Amino acid sequence: MSAAFLTAAELRDGGPEGLTKALERTLWHLGFHDVRVIDGAHDHGADLLAVRDREQWVFQSKWKAHGTADHAGVDDLERARTHYRADKAVLVTNTNITASAEARRRALAGIGVDIALWHGATLDAIGQRMPDHVPTPYALRPYQEQAVAAIERDLDAEGTALLVLATGLGKTVVGGEVIGNHLAVRPDARILVVAHMRDLVGQLEKALWRHLPKNVPTRLLTGEIKPRALDGVVVATVESALSAVQAGYKPDLIMIDETHHVAETGRFAELLDLCGTAGRFGVTATPWRGDKFDITARFGSPSFKMGIAEGMAAGYLSAVDYKLYADGVDWDAVQDISRHGYSIKDLNRRLFLPQRDEEIVEHLRTAWRETAEPRAIVFCQTIEHAEHMADLFAVADPAWANASHLHSGLSKRHRDVLLNEFRLGRVPVITCVDVFNEGVDVPDVNLIAFLRVTHSRRIFVQQLGRGLRLSSGKKALKVLDFVTDIRRAAAVLNLRRTLEAEETEHLELPHVSRIEFQDETVGSLMDMWIQDAADLETAADEVRLQFPLPKGIL
């Protein structure tokens, strides 16, 4: 059986972007990982970068409606191979190359530059021979099997289901398995996967490839991309999905990613209302909303749930070595704070003295030297702050010379190239704002620093989760939290208390988490002050607090 996306007609009709996407999906089937499309301005002649067996591969794709690709593709690829320091280089076309291009390729081979060619016939042969599913060394974890079964049970019984699974535990894996199982029973079913953000939609489509047989096409539907057909699995932004449904598209099964974006009214609500009796299930790591709308009103009670603490205690997430730097507490204000009710905003201003950048650099340097093969993400307050800190790190230590910033102001191609370099260890430190909150998979990161103030429980869980994925050689995620908000202290204390309760049932774990304050006197004070941490961590700025004066501390 051939791959649906590698037929001559599919490649011809898909145009240049279709060829690149088909090549990307093919590489996953061939055992590559960290496959990234980098086509665009200043791409230095490359369309894709991919890693296999710790080797960097670079690909140039040349689509032709008719005729053959000329020597320009060979020259572009040689330029890309040099720029990206690639170990292997492949020119890919849906037709063939000209005689002059072949001559150029042979000439380069004569001086030791080997450029492989995959033409239309090669792609068809690859499509015939490659495995039906993307090869993976991992079987579903027991809890993932339980989650799939629970979702399928609730879909059959109620037509709705909800999965709440902490970042790093594989909510997209579970969702993909549910979709794959549904298609195994109903091969012609129309599947709709919806997300709130265009970048997230593209990442979702690629993640689902691992769970779909090669004969099932996937279609990306956004404001900029309109596929010629809506068969197979359609992965869409909510606005585009709504337009398609209004125009007559009728999915049989709907998956809503990052379900916490579903509100009581709005685009998601309208889409679900229009889809009538279609089965629907939501997946999220963070079910909390700022407007207090309960998503279970749409999807029912969670079919399956596992939080960060439970996942860590069971060994499915990395242990943490978490340190809060709150030694800048203004002790002169403590007695006054203990006797008067202050708003959280006023309390933070009076209680915490921000750390200087130089102190942060020294703390990170110490943690870096204690970490094997360190890869660090530093969460900053603003774009300007992220750029400033990246520049500061780059000159502060020779090991950080290639430290870089990552934020929404950069092009997607720039971000993808940077993430590829990070995975290869060529970029040691990335400073960012919110880019890593949703949809970015960086399992190799083993050091995180929080320099920003956030009192969003959802953002905190998402950002911490970026470092909790298990990875070969990672013993624990080291976290440096330069806390300047009482709610962050509450969130971390809540995590510590929950972990302590969970870990008593899992004494066999090789690495146990440690969550502590750098100044344990401050830690003791906070622990005594903050009794109801779960409520405090989600409180608003204007909430007024009054703490009892802890005896024996002052």
Secondary structure per residue as TSV (DSSP state, phi and psi in degrees):
chain	resnum	aa	ss	phi	psi
A	1	M	-	360.0	133.5
A	2	S	-	-88.2	164.2
A	3	A	-	-79.0	130.7
A	4	A	G	-58.9	-32.1
A	5	F	G	-87.3	-0.8
A	6	L	G	-113.6	9.6
A	7	T	S	-69.9	154.1
A	8	A	H	-58.3	-40.8
A	9	A	H	-67.1	-43.0
A	10	E	H	-64.1	-41.1
A	11	L	H	-68.1	-39.3
A	12	R	H	-66.7	-45.8
A	13	D	H	-73.1	-23.0
A	14	G	H	-77.5	-15.3
A	15	G	H	70.0	-171.9
A	16	P	H	-58.0	-43.0
A	17	E	H	-68.5	-33.6
A	18	G	H	-65.6	-38.6
A	19	L	H	-64.4	-43.7
A	20	T	H	-62.5	-42.7
A	21	K	H	-67.3	-40.3
A	22	A	H	-62.4	-40.0
A	23	L	H	-64.1	-41.5
A	24	E	H	-60.1	-46.8
A	25	R	H	-65.7	-36.8
A	26	T	H	-60.3	-42.0
A	27	L	H	-62.6	-35.9
A	28	W	H	-63.7	-41.1
A	29	H	H	-65.3	-26.4
A	30	L	T	-90.6	9.3
A	31	G	T	90.2	10.3
A	32	F	-	-78.2	160.2
A	33	H	E	-138.7	170.4
A	34	D	E	50.6	48.6
A	35	V	E	-82.7	124.4
A	36	R	E	-134.5	131.6
A	37	V	E	-84.4	125.5
A	38	I	-	-125.6	15.4
A	39	D	-	-59.4	136.4
A	40	G	S	151.1	-173.5
A	41	A	T	-59.0	138.7
A	42	H	T	62.1	33.6
A	43	D	-	-85.1	-1.7
A	44	H	T	58.1	31.6
A	45	G	T	90.1	4.5
A	46	A	-	-107.4	149.0
A	47	D	S	-110.0	-35.2
A	48	L	E	-138.8	147.7
A	49	L	E	-119.8	143.3
A	50	A	E	-151.4	155.5
A	51	V	E	-121.8	134.2
A	52	R	E	-147.5	132.2
A	53	D	T	53.1	40.4
A	54	R	T	60.9	23.0
A	55	E	E	-110.8	139.8
A	56	Q	E	-88.1	124.6
A	57	W	E	-111.0	143.5
A	58	V	E	-123.9	139.9
A	59	F	E	-128.2	140.7
A	60	Q	E	-120.9	123.8
A	61	S	E	-107.6	133.9
A	62	K	E	-124.6	103.8
A	63	W	-	-88.4	140.2
A	64	K	-	-136.4	130.3
A	65	A	S	-70.9	-37.9
A	66	H	S	-146.1	162.7
A	67	G	S	76.8	-161.4
A	68	T	-	-129.0	161.4
A	69	A	B	-83.9	140.2
A	70	D	-	-95.4	-170.3
A	71	H	T	-69.2	-12.5
A	72	A	H	-59.4	-36.1
A	73	G	H	-63.3	-39.7
A	74	V	H	-65.3	-43.5
A	75	D	H	-65.8	-41.3
A	76	D	H	-59.5	-43.5
A	77	L	H	-67.2	-38.6
A	78	E	H	-64.5	-39.1
A	79	R	H	-63.8	-41.9
A	80	A	H	-66.4	-40.7
A	81	R	H	-58.7	-41.2
A	82	T	H	-70.4	-45.3
A	83	H	H	-64.3	-43.0
A	84	Y	T	-92.4	5.6
A	85	R	T	53.0	44.6
A	86	A	-	-76.4	147.5
A	87	D	S	-84.4	-31.6
A	88	K	E	-135.0	149.7
A	89	A	E	-136.2	135.8
A	90	V	E	-135.1	128.7
A	91	L	E	-95.2	126.4
A	92	V	E	-121.2	130.6
A	93	T	E	-141.9	150.9
A	94	N	S	-82.4	-9.1
A	95	T	S	-115.9	-101.0
A	96	N	-	-156.9	-175.7
A	97	I	B	-116.0	158.1
A	98	T	-	-71.8	165.5
A	99	A	H	-61.6	-37.4
A	100	S	H	-67.6	-34.7
A	101	A	H	-66.6	-41.9
A	102	E	H	-63.9	-38.6
A	103	A	H	-64.0	-41.0
A	104	R	H	-63.8	-40.5
A	105	R	H	-63.0	-43.5
A	106	R	H	-65.6	-37.0
A	107	A	H	-63.6	-41.9
A	108	L	H	-65.3	-37.9
A	109	A	H	-61.6	-32.9
A	110	G	H	-66.8	-20.4
A	111	I	T	-109.9	19.2
A	112	G	T	90.2	9.7
A	113	V	-	-103.2	104.1
A	114	D	-	-93.4	116.0
A	115	I	E	-117.2	118.3
A	116	A	E	-83.2	156.4
A	117	L	E	-124.2	125.5
A	118	W	E	-114.5	106.9
A	119	H	-	-101.5	-171.9
A	120	G	H	-55.1	-45.1
A	121	A	H	-66.7	-35.5
A	122	T	H	-63.4	-45.0
A	123	L	H	-62.9	-39.3
A	124	D	H	-64.0	-42.7
A	125	A	H	-65.2	-39.9
A	126	I	H	-61.3	-42.8
A	127	G	H	-62.0	-33.5
A	128	Q	H	-72.6	-39.9
A	129	R	H	-90.6	-25.5
A	130	M	S	-68.6	155.2
A	131	P	-	-61.1	153.2
A	132	D	S	-62.1	-36.1
A	133	H	S	-119.7	156.6
A	134	V	-	-61.0	125.9
A	135	P	-	-66.9	140.7
A	136	T	-	-142.9	139.8
A	137	P	S	-81.2	-1.8
A	138	Y	-	-113.1	134.6
A	139	A	-	-89.7	162.2
A	140	L	-	-59.3	138.1
A	141	R	-	-70.7	158.0
A	142	P	H	-54.9	-42.9
A	143	Y	H	-68.9	-29.6
A	144	Q	H	-68.3	-39.4
A	145	E	H	-62.1	-41.4
A	146	Q	H	-63.6	-39.9
A	147	A	H	-65.9	-44.1
A	148	V	H	-59.2	-46.7
A	149	A	H	-63.1	-39.1
A	150	A	H	-67.6	-41.7
A	151	I	H	-65.0	-45.2
A	152	E	H	-63.7	-37.0
A	153	R	H	-62.5	-46.6
A	154	D	H	-71.3	-34.3
A	155	L	H	-62.2	-43.9
A	156	D	H	-64.8	-39.6
A	157	A	H	-84.3	-40.6
A	158	E	H	-117.2	-17.5
A	159	G	S	83.0	-1.9
A	160	T	E	-137.3	157.3
A	161	A	E	-159.5	158.8
A	162	L	E	-142.0	131.6
A	163	L	E	-116.1	126.1
A	164	V	E	-117.9	108.5
A	165	L	E	-138.1	125.3
A	166	A	-	-59.5	151.5
A	167	T	T	-53.4	131.7
A	168	G	T	98.9	-11.0
A	169	L	S	-95.6	-3.6
A	170	G	-	91.1	48.3
A	171	K	H	-65.6	-34.8
A	172	T	H	-71.7	-32.2
A	173	V	H	-60.2	-47.2
A	174	V	H	-63.8	-46.2
A	175	G	H	-60.7	-41.2
A	176	G	H	-64.2	-38.3
A	177	E	H	-65.8	-40.2
A	178	V	H	-60.6	-44.3
A	179	I	H	-65.8	-45.2
A	180	G	H	-59.7	-42.4
A	181	N	H	-65.4	-38.3
A	182	H	H	-63.5	-42.5
A	183	L	H	-70.2	-28.2
A	184	A	H	-64.5	-32.7
A	185	V	H	-87.2	-38.9
A	186	R	-	-126.1	83.6
A	187	P	T	-59.8	-26.4
A	188	D	T	-94.8	7.3
A	189	A	-	-63.5	145.5
A	190	R	-	-97.3	118.4
A	191	I	E	-108.8	132.3
A	192	L	E	-118.7	124.6
A	193	V	E	-116.1	126.8
A	194	V	E	-124.2	140.4
A	195	A	E	-139.7	169.0
A	196	H	S	-90.1	-10.8
A	197	M	S	-134.8	139.2
A	198	R	H	-61.7	-45.2
A	199	D	H	-61.2	-38.3
A	200	L	H	-66.9	-35.3
A	201	V	H	-61.5	-45.0
A	202	G	H	-62.7	-40.4
A	203	Q	H	-66.1	-37.5
A	204	L	H	-63.3	-46.2
A	205	E	H	-56.3	-44.5
A	206	K	H	-66.8	-38.2
A	207	A	H	-64.6	-35.0
A	208	L	H	-71.7	-22.6
A	209	W	G	-55.2	-32.0
A	210	R	G	-67.1	-16.7
A	211	H	G	-112.2	0.1
A	212	L	S	-113.7	142.6
A	213	P	-	-68.0	156.5
A	214	K	T	-67.4	-13.4
A	215	N	T	-86.9	-1.7
A	216	V	S	-99.6	118.5
A	217	P	-	-77.7	152.9
A	218	T	E	-118.4	143.2
A	219	R	E	-125.4	128.8
A	220	L	E	-93.8	130.2
A	221	L	E	-128.6	110.1
A	222	T	S	-138.4	-177.8
A	223	G	S	-62.5	-26.5
A	224	E	S	-98.8	-21.6
A	225	I	-	-118.4	119.7
A	226	K	-	-122.3	102.7
A	227	P	-	-68.3	155.7
A	228	R	S	-74.0	-19.1
A	229	A	-	-142.6	157.9
A	230	L	-	-118.6	38.3
A	231	D	-	-85.1	170.5
A	232	G	S	68.7	-133.0
A	233	V	E	-107.6	118.9
A	234	V	E	-101.2	124.7
A	235	V	E	-113.4	117.7
A	236	A	E	-138.4	155.1
A	237	T	E	-72.7	157.4
A	238	V	H	-63.3	-38.8
A	239	E	H	-63.9	-44.1
A	240	S	H	-69.8	-37.8
A	241	A	H	-62.4	-42.8
A	242	L	H	-61.7	-43.3
A	243	S	H	-62.3	-41.2
A	244	A	H	-65.0	-42.0
A	245	V	H	-66.3	-40.3
A	246	Q	H	-63.4	-26.9
A	247	A	T	-88.5	-0.4
A	248	G	T	119.4	-6.0
A	249	Y	-	-68.3	131.1
A	250	K	-	-126.3	99.0
A	251	P	-	-75.2	154.5
A	252	D	S	-92.8	-28.8
A	253	L	E	-143.5	135.3
A	254	I	E	-122.6	132.4
A	255	M	E	-115.3	126.5
A	256	I	E	-103.8	114.1
A	257	D	E	-84.1	152.9
A	258	E	S	48.4	59.3
A	259	T	G	-62.3	-16.7
A	260	H	G	-62.8	-11.9
A	261	H	G	-81.3	-9.1
A	262	V	-	-77.3	123.7
A	263	A	-	-108.4	-180.0
A	264	E	S	-65.7	-36.5
A	265	T	S	-128.9	178.1
A	266	G	S	111.7	-170.0
A	267	R	H	-62.8	-46.5
A	268	F	H	-61.3	-45.0
A	269	A	H	-61.9	-42.8
A	270	E	H	-63.4	-42.3
A	271	L	H	-60.4	-48.4
A	272	L	H	-64.2	-37.2
A	273	D	H	-64.5	-39.4
A	274	L	H	-72.5	-23.4
A	275	C	T	-83.9	3.3
A	276	G	T	55.7	-120.1
A	277	T	T	-91.4	6.5
A	278	A	-	-58.2	138.7
A	279	G	E	-63.1	143.5
A	280	R	E	-145.3	140.1
A	281	F	E	-140.3	148.3
A	282	G	E	-113.6	150.0
A	283	V	E	-130.8	137.3
A	284	T	E	-158.0	153.8
A	285	A	S	-96.2	-20.4
A	286	T	-	-136.1	92.7
A	287	P	-	-78.1	1.8
A	288	W	-	-86.3	141.2
A	289	R	-	-120.9	148.9
A	290	G	T	-66.9	-28.1
A	291	D	T	-89.3	4.9
A	292	K	-	70.4	6.5
A	293	F	-	-65.1	135.4
A	294	D	-	-93.9	113.2
A	295	I	T	-67.5	-13.7
A	296	T	H	-67.1	-17.0
A	297	A	H	-63.6	-27.2
A	298	R	H	-95.5	-35.5
A	299	F	H	-118.0	-0.9
A	300	G	-	80.9	174.6
A	301	S	S	-62.5	151.0
A	302	P	-	-53.7	129.3
A	303	S	S	-68.2	-33.3
A	304	F	E	-157.0	143.5
A	305	K	E	-147.7	145.2
A	306	M	E	-151.4	124.1
A	307	G	-	-92.5	179.8
A	308	I	H	-59.3	-50.3
A	309	A	H	-62.1	-43.2
A	310	E	H	-64.2	-42.1
A	311	G	H	-65.4	-38.5
A	312	M	H	-68.6	-45.2
A	313	A	H	-64.2	-31.4
A	314	A	T	-84.6	-4.8
A	315	G	T	86.1	12.4
A	316	Y	S	-91.9	-14.4
A	317	L	S	-123.1	157.2
A	318	S	-	-62.9	144.5
A	319	A	E	-65.5	161.0
A	320	V	E	-123.1	144.9
A	321	D	E	-114.4	91.5
A	322	Y	E	-106.8	125.7
A	323	K	E	-127.6	126.5
A	324	L	E	-96.9	127.0
A	325	Y	-	-99.1	90.0
A	326	A	-	-118.8	28.2
A	327	D	T	-77.5	-0.5
A	328	G	T	-89.5	15.3
A	329	V	B	-60.0	132.7
A	330	D	-	-80.4	97.1
A	331	W	G	-66.4	-25.5
A	332	D	G	-65.6	-23.1
A	333	A	G	-90.9	-10.6
A	334	V	H	-62.9	-48.4
A	335	Q	H	-62.4	-41.3
A	336	D	H	-62.6	-42.1
A	337	I	H	-63.3	-36.8
A	338	S	H	-69.7	-20.6
A	339	R	H	-103.0	-14.1
A	340	H	S	-123.5	148.4
A	341	G	-	-84.9	118.5
A	342	Y	E	-114.3	153.3
A	343	S	E	-70.1	156.8
A	344	I	H	-59.3	-38.9
A	345	K	H	-61.3	-46.8
A	346	D	H	-66.6	-39.3
A	347	L	H	-60.5	-46.0
A	348	N	H	-60.8	-40.2
A	349	R	H	-66.6	-35.7
A	350	R	H	-82.9	-31.3
A	351	L	H	-86.3	-40.3
A	352	F	B	-107.7	137.7
A	353	L	-	-108.8	117.4
A	354	P	-	-59.7	146.1
A	355	Q	-	-74.8	145.7
A	356	R	-	-76.9	152.3
A	357	D	H	-55.9	-39.5
A	358	E	H	-63.0	-37.2
A	359	E	H	-66.9	-40.3
A	360	I	H	-61.2	-43.0
A	361	V	H	-59.6	-43.9
A	362	E	H	-67.6	-39.9
A	363	H	H	-63.9	-41.5
A	364	L	H	-67.0	-37.7
A	365	R	H	-62.0	-42.4
A	366	T	H	-62.1	-46.8
A	367	A	H	-64.4	-37.9
A	368	W	H	-59.6	-45.7
A	369	R	H	-71.5	-19.1
A	370	E	T	-90.6	-1.9
A	371	T	S	-111.7	129.6
A	372	A	S	-73.8	130.8
A	373	E	S	45.6	59.8
A	374	P	-	-66.4	138.7
A	375	R	-	-133.2	120.4
A	376	A	E	-118.7	140.3
A	377	I	E	-117.4	131.7
A	378	V	E	-119.5	115.1
A	379	F	E	-86.6	123.8
A	380	C	-	-113.0	176.2
A	381	Q	S	-83.2	-41.7
A	382	T	S	-141.3	171.0
A	383	I	H	-59.2	-44.0
A	384	E	H	-63.3	-38.9
A	385	H	H	-64.9	-42.2
A	386	A	H	-62.4	-42.6
A	387	E	H	-66.7	-41.7
A	388	H	H	-62.2	-45.1
A	389	M	H	-68.4	-37.0
A	390	A	H	-61.5	-43.2
A	391	D	H	-63.9	-39.5
A	392	L	H	-66.1	-44.2
A	393	F	H	-62.8	-40.7
A	394	A	H	-60.7	-30.4
A	395	V	H	-101.2	-7.2
A	396	A	H	-82.9	-24.2
A	397	D	-	-155.4	135.8
A	398	P	G	-56.9	-31.4
A	399	A	G	-68.2	-18.2
A	400	W	G	-106.5	17.2
A	401	A	T	-56.4	-30.6
A	402	N	T	-100.1	19.0
A	403	A	-	-55.6	138.5
A	404	S	E	-137.0	158.4
A	405	H	E	-103.6	152.7
A	406	L	E	-140.5	121.6
A	407	H	-	-157.3	174.5
A	408	S	T	-67.9	-14.3
A	409	G	T	-76.3	-8.6
A	410	L	S	-94.8	154.1
A	411	S	-	-68.3	155.8
A	412	K	H	-60.2	-39.9
A	413	R	H	-60.9	-44.1
A	414	H	H	-60.5	-43.8
A	415	R	H	-64.4	-41.1
A	416	D	H	-65.9	-42.4
A	417	V	H	-62.0	-42.6
A	418	L	H	-64.4	-41.5
A	419	L	H	-65.6	-37.0
A	420	N	H	-63.0	-43.9
A	421	E	H	-64.6	-36.1
A	422	F	H	-64.2	-44.9
A	423	R	H	-62.7	-33.6
A	424	L	T	-81.8	-6.3
A	425	G	T	85.0	7.1
A	426	R	S	-80.3	-26.2
A	427	V	S	-111.8	115.3
A	428	P	-	-83.4	-32.6
A	429	V	E	-133.7	132.9
A	430	I	E	-119.9	126.2
A	431	T	E	-99.4	139.8
A	432	C	E	-150.9	174.4
A	433	V	S	-109.4	-84.0
A	434	D	S	-122.0	9.3
A	435	V	T	-61.8	-31.4
A	436	F	T	-90.5	9.5
A	437	N	S	-70.0	-40.9
A	438	E	S	-137.6	136.9
A	439	G	S	78.8	6.7
A	440	V	-	-111.5	127.0
A	441	D	-	-106.2	111.9
A	442	V	-	-132.1	69.6
A	443	P	T	-63.6	-21.8
A	444	D	T	-76.9	-14.3
A	445	V	-	-65.8	130.6
A	446	N	-	-129.8	10.2
A	447	L	E	-146.5	123.6
A	448	I	E	-128.2	139.4
A	449	A	E	-126.1	133.4
A	450	F	E	-102.8	109.9
A	451	L	-	-105.4	-8.5
A	452	R	S	-98.0	159.6
A	453	V	-	-97.6	122.0
A	454	T	-	-139.4	133.0
A	455	H	-	-111.4	20.0
A	456	S	-	-89.3	118.2
A	457	R	H	-59.2	-39.9
A	458	R	H	-63.3	-46.8
A	459	I	H	-65.7	-41.0
A	460	F	H	-59.0	-47.8
A	461	V	H	-64.1	-41.0
A	462	Q	H	-64.3	-45.7
A	463	Q	H	-69.0	-43.7
A	464	L	H	-60.5	-39.2
A	465	G	H	-62.0	-21.2
A	466	R	T	-61.8	-26.3
A	467	G	T	-103.0	1.1
A	468	L	-	-91.5	-6.2
A	469	R	S	-66.1	139.1
A	470	L	-	-70.0	145.5
A	471	S	-	-151.9	148.3
A	472	S	T	-56.6	127.2
A	473	G	T	87.5	-10.6
A	474	K	-	-82.7	116.9
A	475	K	-	-86.3	-40.0
A	476	A	E	-162.3	153.7
A	477	L	E	-85.5	124.1
A	478	K	E	-92.6	127.7
A	479	V	E	-123.0	129.1
A	480	L	E	-112.6	116.1
A	481	D	E	-117.2	108.3
A	482	F	-	-89.7	76.0
A	483	V	-	-69.0	133.7
A	484	T	-	-133.6	23.5
A	485	D	-	-145.0	127.6
A	486	I	H	-59.3	-27.2
A	487	R	H	-70.8	-31.0
A	488	R	H	-68.2	-42.7
A	489	A	H	-58.4	-40.4
A	490	A	H	-64.6	-42.0
A	491	A	H	-62.7	-41.6
A	492	V	H	-72.9	-38.0
A	493	L	H	-63.3	-39.5
A	494	N	H	-62.6	-41.8
A	495	L	H	-63.4	-42.0
A	496	R	H	-64.3	-44.0
A	497	R	H	-64.0	-41.3
A	498	T	H	-66.4	-41.3
A	499	L	H	-62.6	-42.9
A	500	E	H	-60.3	-38.2
A	501	A	H	-70.1	-39.4
A	502	E	H	-72.5	-40.1
A	503	E	H	-70.2	-17.1
A	504	T	T	-64.3	-19.7
A	505	E	T	-94.6	-3.6
A	506	H	-	-133.6	63.3
A	507	L	T	-75.6	-9.6
A	508	E	T	-87.4	-0.9
A	509	L	-	-65.1	138.6
A	510	P	S	-71.1	-27.9
A	511	H	S	-130.7	125.7
A	512	V	-	-105.3	139.9
A	513	S	-	-69.3	150.5
A	514	R	E	-133.6	121.8
A	515	I	E	-124.3	118.1
A	516	E	E	-149.3	159.2
A	517	F	E	-88.2	144.5
A	518	Q	S	-60.9	-40.6
A	519	D	S	-102.7	104.4
A	520	E	H	-68.7	-19.8
A	521	T	H	-65.1	-42.7
A	522	V	H	-62.2	-42.1
A	523	G	H	-60.2	-43.0
A	524	S	H	-63.3	-42.2
A	525	L	H	-61.2	-47.8
A	526	M	H	-62.1	-42.2
A	527	D	H	-62.8	-38.0
A	528	M	H	-74.6	-38.2
A	529	W	H	-64.9	-48.8
A	530	I	-	-96.3	88.0
A	531	Q	S	-83.7	-41.6
A	532	D	-	-104.0	72.5
A	533	A	H	-65.0	-37.1
A	534	A	H	-61.6	-38.8
A	535	D	H	-73.2	-41.9
A	536	L	H	-65.8	-37.4
A	537	E	T	-65.8	-18.3
A	538	T	T	-109.3	10.3
A	539	A	-	-73.9	153.1
A	540	A	-	-85.0	164.8
A	541	D	T	-55.1	-37.9
A	542	E	T	-83.2	-7.0
A	543	V	-	-61.9	133.5
A	544	R	E	-98.6	136.0
A	545	L	E	-119.5	147.2
A	546	Q	-	-137.9	123.9
A	547	F	-	-109.3	144.4
A	548	P	-	-70.3	146.4
A	549	L	-	-75.6	112.7
A	550	P	-	-71.4	125.2
A	551	K	T	-72.7	140.8
A	552	G	T	86.5	-2.5
A	553	I	T	-95.5	-40.4
A	554	L	-	-106.0	360.0
